[in-house]
Amino acid sequence: MEYMYGMLGISPEVEAFGEKIVQDLKERFAKIDQVAEYNQAKVLVAMQKHRVSAECFAGSTGYGYNDQGREVLEEVYAACFHTEAALVRPQITCGTHALAVALSANLLPGDELLSPVGKPYDTLESVIGIRKSPCSLAEYGVQYRQVDLLPDGSFDYDNIAKAINEKTKLITIQRSKGYQMRPTFSVEKIGQLIAFVKKIKPDVICMVDNCYGEFVEMQEPSDVGADMIVGSLIKNPGGGLAPIGGYICGTKACIDRCAYRLSAPGLGQEVGASLDVMRAFYQGFFLAPTVVAGALKGAIFAANLFERLGFAVIPNGTESRHDIIQAVELGTPERLIAFCEGIQAAAPVDSYVKPEPYAMPGYNCDVIMAAGAFVQGSSIELSADGPLRAPYSVYFQGGLTWYHAKVGILRALQEMYAKGLVSLPNV
Ligand SMILES: *Cc1c(COP(=O)(O)O)cnc(C)c1O
């Protein structure tokens, strides 16, 4: 191992430190494996129940009428997530698109949208119209309300109750913290919030942005009352193999509307050629529980490793996990850059390029990003990024295998260590 790690640019000291951390995580990892085993069975049962066969991989062209692969895949998703219906398509271009479809399909002029969990993911600001944007929900006369979380990260039930009124049609709950500093919500917590909201207004539609959360727990938000769960196929449920796509799973009433919005009123789910992506969708979904487990181990390994080195990490080393994102406050721009250089150097693709901080739309400072992925922008693959401003936090996620996540994290540490930006404790 020392030889192979040497070939990957990782020194014996860094490798030994990593090993020490791994030794202490055995029990934690065994629990993750248990969840993966359960979720693997869940996917398998859904595939068997709906008789997935080689014909499902054939794909279709043009209108895509009678596309068996597409229809069965949507049944498999619905069965796995315990919903009445599902929309899983390459025509859904990304997670933001899936969320935009789910929202605009189920909200009409005069309706109100409520986020009881604070500000939603950045890209949704334009979708909702929090940031003025052509074609936003606001432009179509959908009002938006938000109730922020309490300072300790819990739900502000009093103000949520006050915010719900006769116009409130849909409630959006983002499971993952994304790039905020609040905690990610467990499925159990989301269930409590949904129950609270439904008690006040039983017919309100509860949608969960499930990005980065799929298969982290044994249950999904659809098991605890969500009417729709929404996500991206180049994150968890694509298993690293889906080259594009998004999903919406939920009640038949909601999904029918989503299908009409995605294609056209009157057409709905009947059209939409699956081209050549079906086998990757099925195979990726099949692999997703183990891929997610690997990414989770990587995140927990990194949390413990950097915590041990004295850095603040979110979530911390021992917290329970509800998504695959890890943040580390590196404190200086030099460390942030070195970290990202290390992640990039450890990638299977584009390992020879050097990431550089760059101005990005929507940020008031330069941002550095490291990704060497088989699928562009895929964040179930090992990737890291961070804005060049205090506290110089790096956010990273993914790893198609635990072993690669481990190499990436050690290589990131190596880069900082070699530049004298961090010292290793005696192990
Ligand atoms: C990634 C993400 C999105 C948007 O997905 P894209 O595929 O990047 O458009 C939305 N919400 C959350 C919480 C996410 O993590």
The ligand as an SDF file (V2000), in Angstrom:
LIG
                    3D

 15 15  0  0  0  0  0  0  0  0999 V2000
  -27.3870   20.3830   -6.3070 C   0  0  0  0  0  0  0  0  0  0  0  0
  -28.5750   20.9000   -5.6310 C   0  0  0  0  0  0  0  0  0  0  0  0
  -29.6070   21.4990   -6.3350 C   0  0  0  0  0  0  0  0  0  0  0  0
  -29.5460   21.7950   -7.8070 C   0  0  0  0  0  0  0  0  0  0  0  0
  -29.1160   20.7540   -8.5950 O   0  0  0  0  0  0  0  0  0  0  0  0
  -28.3290   21.0400   -9.9750 P   0  0  0  0  0  0  0  0  0  0  0  0
  -28.2860   19.6990  -10.5920 O   0  0  0  0  0  0  0  0  0  0  0  0
  -26.9940   21.5880   -9.6140 O   0  0  0  0  0  0  0  0  0  0  0  0
  -29.1550   21.9940  -10.7540 O   0  0  0  0  0  0  0  0  0  0  0  0
  -30.7110   21.9110   -5.6220 C   0  0  0  0  0  0  0  0  0  0  0  0
  -30.8070   21.7470   -4.2970 N   0  0  0  0  0  0  0  0  0  0  0  0
  -29.8220   21.1810   -3.5800 C   0  0  0  0  0  0  0  0  0  0  0  0
  -29.9840   21.0240   -2.0990 C   0  0  0  0  0  0  0  0  0  0  0  0
  -28.6700   20.7340   -4.2190 C   0  0  0  0  0  0  0  0  0  0  0  0
  -27.7120   20.1660   -3.5090 O   0  0  0  0  0  0  0  0  0  0  0  0
  1  2  1  0
  2  3  1  0
  2 14  2  0
  3  4  1  0
  3 10  2  0
  4  5  1  0
  5  6  1  0
  6  7  2  0
  6  8  1  0
  6  9  1  0
 10 11  1  0
 11 12  2  0
 12 13  1  0
 12 14  1  0
 14 15  1  0
M  END
$$$$
